[in-house]
Amino acid sequence: MQRVRFLIVGGGITGLAFAQRLRGEDYLVVEALDDVGGYCRTIKQDGFVWDYSGHFFHFRHPEIEAELVGRIGAEQVVKVVKDARILFKDRLIDFPFQRNIHQLPTRDFYECLAGLVDCHERAESPPENFEQMLYGKFGRGISDKFLVPYNEKLYATSLASLDVDAMGRFFPHADLKEIVHGFLRADNSSYNATFTYPEGGAIEYVRALQQDVPSERVALEEPVVGIDLDARVATTSRGRIAYEHLASAVPFPRLLRMCGVAHDPRVYSYNKVLVFNLGFDRKGPEGVHWIYYPDRGVCFYRVGFYDNIFGHDRMSCYVELGYPPEARLDGQVVEDTKRRVLADLTKVGVCDGHTLVSSHHVVLDPAYVHITKASLDDVARKKSLLERHGVHSMGRYGSWTYCSIEDNIVEARALAHRLVLG
C-alpha cells in the first residue's frame, strides 16, 4: 500500500494551488480525468480557442495576478475592462440592470422606478430567501423584468428555495440613492469590472500553477472510489493509499459518498449547465464581452464573445443554458438544443446569415450550487466531522459555495499553510 503525508483529490485549480504550497513535503495528486484543470480546461479546434465555459480571472490580490501572469508571459495576457450588456426587449442596456433602468423604454423605466420607491417606503420584515430579497430590495418592476427571470434561467430552480445571500459578494447590490445618481453618471462597477485572459485560454493559468508540481506527483486517470476515515486510507481505481491528511476539491456530496458519511442528498441541490462553444465564419457583435438574456422565450441565459477579447475576425462565442440536475443532456437532446440555440442566436440578433464552421459542447455537472440555510449548516457540520479524520474539503465545490477562481487559490494555499505548520 502506497503511503503519503498529503493526498490531494482533484487536479483542478484548487488541488494544484494546494500542492504548490507543499514544497519539500510528501504528497500525491490523484485526478480522475486524463489531464489536470478541472472546469478550467481549454479546447483548441479549427483555429478557435474555447474553455469549458467562460472562465475569466478577476483578481483582488495583485501578488497572485503578478505571479500567474509572470509565468504565462505578460505579452500573452490581456487585461480587459468588461463590457457586459443585457438584451431587454429590442435594446441592449448596460449591466447591472438595477443601476441602469434609465436606459429602458420609458414605460418600463417608470414601472421599475415606481416599484423601487414603493419597496423602500414599506417597512417589511427581513427576507427569508433570495426571491424575497430581490422583491424587497428592488421592487416588482426590476425583479420581474430582469432579476427573477434571469436568475431562474440560470439556477433552474425557484429563487424562493435559495438563501438570501446565495450569491454573496458577487451580487451587484445598489440602494435607491445609488440607482438615482446613476441616472446622471455611469456606474457599472462590480467585482468583475476588469478581467484578465491568456491568449491560450484558461488552461494557461492551470499550467502556471502546475509549474511547481512535479509530474511524478500527479496520477492521472486515477479516480478515488472510497475513503476509510478511521484507517485514513483511500481506495483508487489502481490501489490503496494511506495518508495523514487528505485534501479534496471534489463536489462535497460526492466526497461524503466516498467517505460513507450519511447525508440527505436533497440538501445539496444544484443545476447543470450545458455550454455550446461555437465558431462562425465572420464577426458578430463588436466590443461586447457577454450579453445576458432574461427573456424566457430565449433558451440561453448568457452568451460570451471570445473574439472581442483579442479582436479576432471570426465570431467565437460560448452559449450557456441552465438545467435541473435530473435533466438528460446527451445525444439527440444536445443536437436538438443546438438547433434551438442557433435559431435563438438569430432571433436575438447575434447571428445574421452567419455560417457555423466549428462547434463543441460540454455539460458542467454540477455547475451552480444552490446555497440554502440547510446546505450551509450541513456543510459546516460535515466538514468538522471529516477534519477530525484528517479529511479537508476545499474550493468552490468542496465547500459547496459560490466563489471566484482566485478565491479557490487563496483558500487552498491557506489550508496548506495551516496543515504544514500545524
C-alpha positions as CSV (number, residue, x, y, z in Angstrom):
1,M,0.0,0.0,0.0
2,Q,1.3,3.4,-1.0
3,R,1.8,6.0,1.8
4,V,1.9,9.8,1.6
5,R,1.6,12.6,4.1
6,F,-0.8,14.6,1.9
7,L,-3.2,13.0,-0.6
8,I,-4.9,15.6,-2.9
9,V,-8.1,14.5,-4.6
10,G,-8.7,16.6,-7.7
11,G,-6.2,18.2,-10.0
12,G,-8.0,21.4,-10.8
13,I,-7.1,25.0,-9.8
14,T,-7.8,24.3,-6.1
15,G,-5.9,21.0,-5.9
16,L,-2.8,22.4,-7.8
17,A,-2.8,25.6,-5.6
18,F,-2.8,23.3,-2.5
19,A,0.0,21.1,-3.9
20,Q,2.0,24.2,-5.0
21,R,2.4,25.1,-1.3
22,L,3.8,21.7,-0.2
23,R,7.3,22.2,-1.5
24,G,9.5,19.6,0.2
25,E,6.5,17.6,1.6
26,D,5.4,14.1,0.7
27,Y,2.3,14.4,-1.4
28,L,0.4,13.0,-4.4
29,V,-2.4,14.5,-6.5
30,V,-4.9,12.0,-7.9
31,E,-7.1,13.2,-10.8
32,A,-9.9,11.2,-12.4
33,L,-9.5,12.7,-15.8
34,D,-6.7,12.4,-18.4
35,D,-5.3,15.9,-17.6
36,V,-5.4,18.5,-14.9
37,G,-7.5,21.6,-14.9
38,G,-11.0,20.5,-13.9
39,Y,-13.5,23.0,-15.3
40,C,-10.6,25.3,-16.4
41,R,-9.8,23.2,-19.4
42,T,-9.4,24.6,-22.9
43,I,-10.4,23.3,-26.3
44,K,-8.5,24.3,-29.4
45,Q,-10.3,23.4,-32.6
46,D,-10.4,24.7,-36.2
47,G,-8.4,27.8,-35.2
48,F,-10.8,28.6,-32.3
49,V,-9.8,28.6,-28.6
50,W,-12.6,27.9,-26.1
51,D,-12.8,27.0,-22.5
52,Y,-15.3,24.6,-20.9
53,S,-17.2,27.8,-20.1
54,G,-16.4,31.5,-19.7
55,H,-13.6,31.3,-17.1
56,F,-12.2,34.7,-16.7
57,F,-9.9,35.7,-13.8
58,H,-10.9,38.7,-11.6
59,F,-8.0,39.4,-9.3
60,R,-8.3,41.1,-5.9
61,H,-4.8,40.0,-4.9
62,P,-2.2,41.7,-7.1
63,E,0.5,39.4,-5.9
64,I,-1.4,36.4,-7.2
65,E,-2.1,38.1,-10.5
66,A,1.6,39.1,-10.9
67,E,2.7,35.5,-10.1
68,L,0.5,33.8,-12.6
69,V,0.7,36.4,-15.4
70,G,4.5,36.4,-15.0
71,R,4.7,32.7,-15.5
72,I,2.5,32.8,-18.6
73,G,4.2,35.9,-20.0
74,A,2.6,39.3,-19.8
75,E,2.7,39.7,-23.5
76,Q,0.3,36.8,-23.8
77,V,-2.3,38.0,-21.3
78,V,-4.7,40.9,-21.8
79,K,-6.4,42.9,-19.1
80,V,-9.8,43.9,-20.2
81,V,-12.4,46.4,-19.0
82,K,-15.6,44.4,-19.1
83,D,-18.3,45.4,-21.4
84,A,-21.4,43.5,-20.3
85,R,-24.9,44.1,-21.6
86,I,-28.5,42.9,-21.1
87,L,-30.9,42.4,-24.0
88,F,-34.2,43.8,-22.9
89,K,-36.9,43.7,-25.5
90,D,-35.2,45.2,-28.5
91,R,-32.3,47.1,-26.9
92,L,-29.0,46.4,-25.2
93,I,-28.7,48.1,-21.8
94,D,-25.7,48.2,-19.5
95,F,-25.2,45.6,-16.8
96,P,-26.1,45.6,-13.9
97,F,-29.8,46.1,-14.7
98,Q,-30.8,47.8,-11.4
99,R,-28.3,50.6,-11.9
100,N,-29.3,51.3,-15.5
101,I,-33.1,51.3,-15.5
102,H,-32.9,54.8,-17.0
103,Q,-31.8,53.1,-20.3
104,L,-35.1,51.2,-20.5
105,P,-38.1,52.2,-22.7
106,T,-40.0,55.0,-20.9
107,R,-42.9,52.9,-19.5
108,D,-40.6,50.1,-18.3
109,F,-38.4,52.7,-16.6
110,Y,-41.3,54.3,-14.8
111,E,-42.5,50.9,-13.6
112,C,-39.1,50.0,-12.3
113,L,-38.7,53.3,-10.6
114,A,-42.2,53.2,-9.0
115,G,-41.5,49.7,-7.7
116,L,-38.2,50.7,-6.3
117,V,-39.6,53.7,-4.5
118,D,-42.6,51.7,-3.2
119,C,-40.5,48.9,-1.7
120,H,-38.2,51.4,0.0
121,E,-41.2,53.1,1.6
122,R,-42.6,49.9,3.0
123,A,-41.3,48.6,6.4
124,E,-41.0,44.8,5.9
125,S,-39.5,42.0,8.0
126,P,-36.1,40.7,6.9
127,P,-36.3,38.5,3.8
128,E,-36.2,34.7,4.3
129,N,-35.0,33.7,0.8
130,F,-33.3,35.1,-2.4
131,E,-36.6,35.8,-4.1
132,Q,-38.0,37.8,-1.2
133,M,-34.7,39.7,-1.0
134,L,-35.0,40.8,-4.7
135,Y,-38.6,42.0,-4.4
136,G,-38.0,43.6,-1.0
137,K,-34.8,45.5,-2.1
138,F,-35.5,46.3,-5.7
139,G,-39.3,46.2,-6.1
140,R,-41.6,44.4,-8.5
141,G,-40.5,46.2,-11.8
142,I,-36.8,45.5,-11.6
143,S,-37.4,42.0,-10.2
144,D,-40.0,40.9,-12.7
145,K,-38.2,42.4,-15.7
146,F,-34.7,41.0,-15.1
147,L,-33.6,39.8,-11.7
148,V,-36.2,37.0,-11.3
149,P,-36.4,35.6,-14.8
150,Y,-32.7,35.8,-15.5
151,N,-31.7,34.0,-12.2
152,E,-34.4,31.4,-12.6
153,K,-33.0,30.6,-16.0
154,L,-29.5,30.5,-14.6
155,Y,-30.2,28.4,-11.4
156,A,-33.0,26.3,-13.0
157,T,-35.0,26.5,-9.8
158,S,-37.4,28.6,-7.8
159,L,-35.5,31.5,-6.2
160,A,-37.6,31.1,-3.1
161,S,-35.6,27.9,-2.4
162,L,-32.2,29.8,-2.3
163,D,-30.6,31.6,0.7
164,V,-30.8,35.4,0.9
165,D,-27.1,35.6,0.3
166,A,-26.9,32.9,-2.3
167,M,-24.5,34.9,-4.5
168,G,-22.6,36.6,-1.7
169,R,-20.3,39.5,-2.7
170,F,-21.0,38.6,-6.4
171,F,-24.5,40.1,-6.4
172,P,-24.4,43.7,-7.6
173,H,-26.4,45.4,-4.8
174,A,-27.4,49.0,-5.2
175,D,-29.6,51.2,-2.9
176,L,-32.1,53.8,-4.1
177,K,-29.7,56.7,-3.8
178,E,-27.0,54.9,-5.9
179,I,-29.6,54.0,-8.6
180,V,-31.0,57.5,-8.9
181,H,-27.5,59.0,-9.0
182,G,-26.7,56.6,-11.8
183,F,-29.2,58.3,-14.0
184,L,-26.7,61.1,-14.4
185,R,-23.4,59.2,-14.4
186,A,-22.3,55.7,-15.4
187,D,-21.6,53.4,-12.5
188,N,-21.4,49.8,-13.7
189,S,-18.8,48.8,-11.1
190,S,-18.9,45.2,-9.9
191,Y,-16.5,42.5,-8.6
192,N,-15.5,41.7,-12.2
193,A,-15.3,45.2,-13.7
194,T,-12.0,44.1,-15.2
195,F,-10.7,40.6,-16.0
196,T,-7.5,39.1,-17.4
197,Y,-7.4,36.4,-20.0
198,P,-4.5,34.5,-21.6
199,E,-4.2,34.0,-25.4
200,G,-4.1,30.3,-24.9
201,G,-7.3,30.1,-22.8
202,A,-7.9,29.4,-19.1
203,I,-5.7,26.3,-19.2
204,E,-2.7,28.6,-19.2
205,Y,-3.5,29.6,-15.6
206,V,-3.6,25.9,-14.7
207,R,-0.2,25.4,-16.4
208,A,1.2,28.3,-14.4
209,L,0.3,26.6,-11.1
210,Q,1.4,23.3,-12.4
211,Q,5.0,24.5,-12.9
212,D,5.6,23.9,-9.2
213,V,4.1,20.4,-9.1
214,P,6.4,17.7,-10.4
215,S,4.8,15.3,-12.9
216,E,5.7,12.3,-10.8
217,R,3.5,13.7,-8.0
218,V,0.4,13.7,-10.2
219,A,-1.5,10.5,-11.0
220,L,-4.0,11.0,-13.9
221,E,-7.0,8.8,-14.7
222,E,-7.0,7.5,-11.1
223,P,-10.3,8.3,-9.5
224,V,-10.9,7.8,-5.8
225,V,-13.7,5.3,-5.2
226,G,-13.8,5.1,-1.4
227,I,-12.2,6.5,1.7
228,D,-11.9,4.7,5.0
229,L,-12.0,7.6,7.6
230,D,-10.9,5.5,10.6
231,A,-8.0,3.9,8.8
232,R,-7.1,7.0,6.8
233,V,-6.9,5.0,3.6
234,A,-8.2,6.0,0.2
235,T,-9.0,3.4,-2.4
236,T,-8.5,4.4,-6.0
237,S,-9.0,2.7,-9.3
238,R,-5.4,1.4,-9.0
239,G,-5.0,0.5,-5.4
240,R,-4.9,1.8,-1.8
241,I,-3.2,4.9,-0.5
242,A,-2.6,5.6,3.2
243,Y,-2.5,9.3,4.1
244,E,-2.0,11.6,7.1
245,H,-4.1,14.4,5.5
246,L,-6.5,14.2,2.6
247,A,-7.4,17.5,0.8
248,S,-10.3,17.2,-1.5
249,A,-11.7,19.6,-4.1
250,V,-14.4,17.2,-5.5
251,P,-18.0,18.2,-5.0
252,F,-18.9,17.9,-1.3
253,P,-21.7,15.4,-1.6
254,R,-19.5,13.2,-3.7
255,L,-16.8,13.3,-1.0
256,L,-19.5,12.4,1.6
257,R,-20.4,9.3,-0.5
258,M,-16.7,8.4,-0.9
259,C,-16.4,8.6,2.9
260,G,-19.6,6.7,3.6
261,V,-20.9,9.7,5.6
262,A,-24.7,9.6,5.8
263,H,-26.4,12.7,4.5
264,D,-29.6,13.9,2.9
265,P,-28.8,14.4,-0.9
266,R,-31.8,16.8,-1.1
267,V,-29.8,19.3,0.9
268,Y,-27.2,19.5,-1.9
269,S,-29.3,20.8,-4.8
270,Y,-27.6,22.4,-7.8
271,N,-28.0,23.0,-11.5
272,K,-26.3,21.7,-14.6
273,V,-25.1,24.0,-17.4
274,L,-24.9,22.9,-21.0
275,V,-22.3,25.0,-22.8
276,F,-22.0,25.3,-26.5
277,N,-18.8,26.7,-27.9
278,L,-19.5,28.0,-31.4
279,G,-17.2,29.3,-34.1
280,F,-18.6,31.3,-37.1
281,D,-17.2,32.4,-40.5
282,R,-17.2,36.1,-39.6
283,K,-17.6,38.7,-36.9
284,G,-20.8,39.2,-34.9
285,P,-21.5,41.9,-32.3
286,E,-18.5,44.2,-31.8
287,G,-16.9,45.2,-28.5
288,V,-19.2,43.5,-26.0
289,H,-17.8,40.6,-23.9
290,W,-21.0,39.0,-22.8
291,I,-24.8,39.5,-23.0
292,Y,-27.5,38.4,-20.5
293,Y,-30.9,37.2,-21.7
294,P,-33.8,37.4,-19.2
295,D,-36.4,36.6,-21.9
296,R,-37.9,33.2,-21.1
297,G,-38.6,32.8,-24.8
298,V,-34.8,32.6,-25.4
299,C,-33.3,29.2,-24.4
300,F,-29.9,30.5,-23.2
301,Y,-29.2,32.9,-20.3
302,R,-25.8,34.2,-21.4
303,V,-23.6,34.5,-24.5
304,G,-20.0,35.4,-24.3
305,F,-17.6,36.5,-27.1
306,Y,-14.0,35.4,-27.1
307,D,-13.3,37.2,-30.3
308,N,-13.9,40.5,-28.7
309,I,-11.2,40.0,-26.2
310,F,-8.5,39.7,-28.7
311,G,-10.1,41.4,-31.7
312,H,-10.2,38.3,-33.9
313,D,-12.0,38.4,-37.2
314,R,-14.4,35.5,-36.7
315,M,-17.1,35.3,-34.1
316,S,-16.1,32.8,-31.3
317,C,-18.7,32.5,-28.6
318,Y,-19.9,30.4,-25.7
319,V,-23.6,29.9,-25.0
320,E,-24.9,28.8,-21.6
321,L,-28.2,27.1,-20.7
322,G,-29.2,26.1,-17.2
323,Y,-31.0,22.8,-16.3
324,P,-32.1,20.9,-13.2
325,P,-29.8,18.1,-12.1
326,E,-32.1,15.3,-13.4
327,A,-32.1,16.7,-16.9
328,R,-30.8,14.3,-19.6
329,L,-28.3,16.1,-21.7
330,D,-26.8,13.8,-24.3
331,G,-27.2,12.5,-27.9
332,Q,-30.3,13.8,-29.6
333,V,-31.2,16.1,-26.8
334,V,-28.0,18.1,-27.4
335,E,-28.4,18.1,-31.1
336,D,-32.0,19.4,-30.8
337,T,-30.9,22.0,-28.3
338,K,-28.1,23.2,-30.6
339,R,-30.5,23.8,-33.4
340,R,-32.7,25.8,-30.9
341,V,-29.6,27.8,-29.8
342,L,-28.7,28.7,-33.4
343,A,-32.3,29.8,-34.1
344,D,-32.3,31.9,-30.9
345,L,-29.0,33.5,-31.7
346,T,-30.6,34.7,-35.0
347,K,-33.7,35.7,-33.1
348,V,-31.7,38.0,-30.7
349,G,-29.5,39.4,-33.5
350,V,-26.2,37.8,-32.6
351,C,-26.2,35.8,-35.9
352,D,-27.3,37.4,-39.2
353,G,-26.6,35.0,-42.0
354,H,-23.5,33.6,-40.3
355,T,-22.2,30.1,-41.1
356,L,-21.3,27.9,-38.2
357,V,-17.9,26.4,-39.0
358,S,-17.0,24.7,-35.8
359,S,-18.7,23.6,-32.5
360,H,-18.1,21.9,-29.3
361,H,-20.2,21.3,-26.2
362,V,-19.7,20.3,-22.6
363,V,-22.0,19.7,-19.6
364,L,-20.9,21.1,-16.3
365,D,-22.4,18.8,-13.6
366,P,-22.6,20.3,-11.0
367,A,-22.4,23.9,-12.2
368,Y,-24.0,26.4,-9.8
369,V,-24.8,25.1,-6.4
370,H,-28.0,26.1,-4.6
371,I,-26.9,27.8,-1.4
372,T,-29.5,27.4,1.3
373,K,-29.6,27.6,5.0
374,A,-29.8,23.8,5.2
375,S,-26.7,23.4,2.9
376,L,-24.7,25.9,4.8
377,D,-25.4,24.3,8.1
378,D,-24.8,20.7,6.8
379,V,-21.5,21.6,5.1
380,A,-20.2,23.2,8.4
381,R,-21.2,20.1,10.5
382,K,-19.9,17.6,8.0
383,K,-16.6,19.5,7.4
384,S,-16.0,19.4,11.1
385,L,-16.6,15.7,11.2
386,L,-14.3,15.0,8.3
387,E,-11.5,17.1,9.7
388,R,-11.4,15.0,12.8
389,H,-10.4,12.2,10.5
390,G,-7.8,14.2,8.5
391,V,-10.0,15.0,5.6
392,H,-10.3,18.6,4.4
393,S,-12.7,19.8,1.8
394,M,-11.8,23.0,-0.1
395,G,-12.7,25.1,-3.1
396,R,-16.0,26.1,-4.8
397,Y,-17.5,22.6,-4.9
398,G,-15.6,21.3,-2.0
399,S,-17.2,24.0,0.2
400,W,-20.5,23.9,-1.8
401,T,-20.5,27.7,-2.3
402,Y,-20.2,30.5,-4.8
403,C,-16.7,32.0,-5.2
404,S,-14.2,33.1,-7.8
405,I,-11.3,31.1,-9.2
406,E,-8.9,33.3,-7.3
407,D,-10.8,32.6,-4.0
408,N,-10.1,28.9,-4.6
409,I,-6.3,29.6,-4.8
410,V,-6.4,31.7,-1.6
411,E,-8.3,29.1,0.3
412,A,-6.2,26.2,-0.8
413,R,-2.9,27.9,0.0
414,A,-4.1,29.0,3.4
415,L,-5.2,25.4,4.2
416,A,-1.8,24.0,3.1
417,H,0.0,26.6,5.2
418,R,-2.1,25.7,8.2
419,L,-1.7,21.9,7.9
420,V,2.1,22.1,7.2
421,L,2.7,24.3,10.2
422,G,0.1,22.6,12.3
